[in-house]
Amino acid sequence: MAIALKKKNKDFTYQKRVMDGGACEASAFRVFGFEVAGVSTPLGNYHNIDPHLRAKPEIVRTNDVEGLYWLLCEIIENFSNAQFQRLKAKPLAQFGKEILRNHRAHTKFF
């Protein structure tokens, strides 16, 4: 998608990187057999630590956030009805029920 968007908009920039720092929200979907991908924006001062190991606020560039917006718009515009129907399929419903069941188990004291 990013390559196609770059052809349409010469000002669009992107980076491709394998996120190798651990798990993310997509990990739970992957466990249930879903194909997953992630999008993110480059982040400075990851986990509020600067390169000198001092506490600092996390930062992002406005241009990166704008590029992420345009990429997500491109993905949505090109999302086929067949792909949408797969999202509504039974596995997603089962996943939701499992999340709810786990949530109730952990909040039974409240």
C-alpha positions in Angstrom: 0.0 0.0 0.0 2.7 2.5 0.9 4.4 2.0 -2.5 1.1 2.7 -4.3 0.5 5.7 -2.2 4.0 7.1 -2.9 3.3 6.8 -6.6 0.1 8.9 -6.1 1.6 11.4 -3.7 5.3 12.3 -4.1 5.4 14.0 -0.7 4.3 10.8 1.1 7.2 9.2 3.0 7.4 6.0 4.9 9.7 3.5 6.5 9.5 -0.3 6.7 10.9 -2.0 9.8 10.3 -5.3 11.5 9.2 -4.5 15.0 11.5 -6.7 17.0 11.1 -5.3 20.5 8.5 -7.7 21.8 4.8 -8.2 21.6 2.0 -5.7 20.7 -1.8 -5.8 20.5 -1.7 -7.9 17.3 -0.1 -10.7 19.2 -3.4 -11.7 20.8 -5.1 -11.9 17.4 -2.2 -13.9 16.0 -2.7 -16.5 18.8 -6.2 -17.0 17.5 -5.0 -17.6 13.9 -5.6 -14.2 12.4 -3.1 -12.7 9.9 -1.9 -9.5 11.4 0.2 -6.5 10.5 1.0 -3.3 12.3 1.4 0.3 11.5 3.1 2.8 13.8 4.8 6.1 13.7 8.5 6.6 14.6 8.8 7.5 18.3 11.5 9.4 20.0 12.3 8.8 23.7 10.7 5.3 23.6 9.2 4.5 27.1 10.0 8.1 28.2 13.8 7.5 28.1 16.1 9.6 26.0 19.4 8.3 24.5 21.2 9.4 27.7 18.9 7.3 29.9 17.1 10.4 31.3 13.3 10.7 31.7 11.9 12.6 28.8 8.5 12.8 27.1 7.9 10.6 24.1 7.8 12.6 20.8 6.6 12.1 17.2 7.0 14.2 14.1 3.8 15.8 12.8 4.8 14.7 9.3 5.0 11.1 10.4 1.6 11.3 12.0 0.2 12.8 8.8 1.8 10.1 6.7 0.3 7.4 8.9 -3.1 9.1 8.5 -2.8 8.9 4.7 -1.6 5.3 4.8 -4.5 4.3 6.9 -6.9 6.1 4.5 -5.3 4.2 1.6 -5.7 0.8 3.4 -9.4 1.5 4.2 -10.1 2.6 0.7 -8.6 -0.6 -0.7 -10.0 -3.0 1.9 -12.1 -5.5 -0.1 -15.6 -6.7 0.9 -14.2 -10.2 1.1 -11.6 -9.1 3.6 -14.3 -7.4 5.7 -16.4 -10.5 5.7 -13.5 -12.5 7.0 -13.2 -10.1 9.9 -16.9 -10.7 10.8 -16.4 -14.5 10.6 -16.8 -16.8 13.6 -13.2 -16.7 14.8 -13.5 -13.0 15.6 -16.7 -13.6 17.6 -14.9 -16.4 19.4 -12.0 -14.1 20.2 -14.4 -11.5 21.6 -16.1 -14.0 23.8 -12.7 -15.2 25.1 -11.7 -11.7 25.9 -15.0 -11.1 27.8 -14.7 -14.3 29.7 -11.1 -13.5 30.8 -12.2 -9.9 31.7 -15.0 -11.2 33.9 -12.7 -13.7 35.6 -10.2 -11.0 36.5 -12.9 -8.5 37.7 -15.0 -10.8 39.9 -14.0 -9.0 43.1 -15.3 -5.6 41.9 
